[in-house]
Amino acid sequence: MVKKPIRLCSRTVFRVSAAAFLAVGCIGVAGASAEAAPGPSAGFSAQTAEREGYVLEGTYGTQDRCLDVGASGQRNGDWVDYYCSPSEPSNAWDLWVSYDFA
C-alpha cells in the first residue's frame, strides 16, 4: 500500500492514526478541513516539526521503516502515539512519539 502525503498545518506529514490530528487541533471532531485549521502556533513548530507532547525517538532512512518502528512501539506499549515527518535537510524520516499514558 502506498502512503500518500497529506497537508497538516502548513506542513506535509505522513500519519497512520487520526489521534495526532486531534492532538494538534488541525481538524476538529466534526472533520474540519486543513484549510480551516489553525496555523503553527497550535502546538506545532514548523522549524522542528515537533508537536506538543511528542519527543523525537529517532531518525530512519525510509518512511516505511519509520512507520514500522512507530507501529511496533505502539503495539508493544512503549508509547501511546507516533507520527513520522520528513527530516530536514536530508531524505530521512523523524519518528516523533508521545509517552502520555494519562
C-alpha positions, 0 to 999 in steps of 0.5 A, a space after each residue: 500500500 502506498 502512503 500518500 502525503 497529506 497537508 497538516 498545518 502548513 506542513 506535509 506529514 505522513 500519519 497512520 492514526 487520526 489521534 495526532 490530528 486531534 492532538 494538534 487541533 488541525 481538524 476538529 471532531 466534526 472533520 474540519 478541513 486543513 484549510 480551516 485549521 489553525 496555523 503553527 502556533 497550535 502546538 506545532 513548530 514548523 522549524 522542528 516539526 515537533 508537536 506538543 507532547 511528542 519527543 523525537 525517538 529517532 531518525 530512519 532512512 525510509 518512511 516505511 521503516 519509520 512507520 514500522 518502528 512507530 507501529 511496533 512501539 505502539 503495539 508493544 506499549 512503549 508509547 501511546 502515539 507516533 507520527 513520522 515527518 520528513 527530516 530536514 535537510 536530508 531524505 530521512 524520516 523523524 519518528 516523533 512519539 508521545 509517552 502520555 499514558 494519562 
